[in-house]
Amino acid sequence: MQNYIYISEGDLQAWIIMTMLAPGRWEAFVFFEMRATHGDETSLVTKRRVQGTFDDEEEAERTACAFALECMCQWSHKTASIPYLQVGAQEERSRRPVI
């Protein structure tokens, strides 16, 4: 069974999923999505695999959460001055770049 965690930070949201590879071996994935496009008919979602395998689910969870938050902070610093990537810029959404 897969477990997941939801994180929302700035303009992004992330879902973290931990899966068991074999008894005692876990891996984690992070799915990122811009909050402004959530629920749209087409929405850009980026999937990242957290490097490494982990001995237990809690270790995978901690590492994936730290990875997700680091990526989200880097993203928000890079896009803070780009108006069409900010939440609420509805009129600019049709001109969004592919990221």
TAHUCOR-V871310 format. One line per field, one symbol per residue. ss: DSSP state (A for helix, B for strand, O for the rest). psi: psi as a letter, one per 40 degrees, with the letter a starting at -180 (. if undefined). A space follows every 10 residues. Layout:
# TAHUCOR-V871310
ss = ???
psi = ???
This chain:
# TAHUCOR-V871310
ss = OOBBBBBBBO OBBBBBBBBB BBOOBBBBBB BBBBAAAOOO OOOOBBBBBO OOOBOOAAAA AAAAAAAAAA AAAAAAAAAO OOAAAOOOOA AAAAAOOOO
psi = hiiiihhhhb eiiihhhhih dihehiiiih hiihddehei dhhhhhhhhh hiiididddd dddddddddd dddddddded ehdeeihegd eedeehih.
